[in-house]
Amino acid sequence: MSSSPRCGAGTREGHACRAPAMRGKLRCRMHGGAPASGAPRGNGNAKRHGAFTRERIAERRAIRELLDDADKLLREMASESQRAARPKPCRR
């Protein structure tokens, strides 16, 4: 057992897993060496909500740019109104 190959997975502490790898595999039973372990073929779980599709990412980027433009416009309007509200110097 001590001479068997070890699992190559990393732990949360950053060290290598010291459990023995499954026969014919590179990982132990806890890190994906067990039969039928891992993500399903085609990974249908990633398609569940669609939040990270190209279209949704582009939509969020466009909304963010629109909000940035609106914020910039509001700041400009506020600075203009402050300039207009300043008292004018008296000339005699």
NORBEL-V46119 format. One record per run of one state. SS is the DSSP state (~ for helix, > for strand, _ for the rest). FROM is the first residue (numbers start at 1). TO is the last residue. Records with the same first field share a line. If there is no record, write none. Layout:
SS->FROM-TO, FROM-TO
//
This chain:
_->1-5, 7-9, 11-15, 17-19, 21-43, 48-53, 86-92
>->6-6, 10-10, 16-16, 20-20
~->44-47, 54-85
//
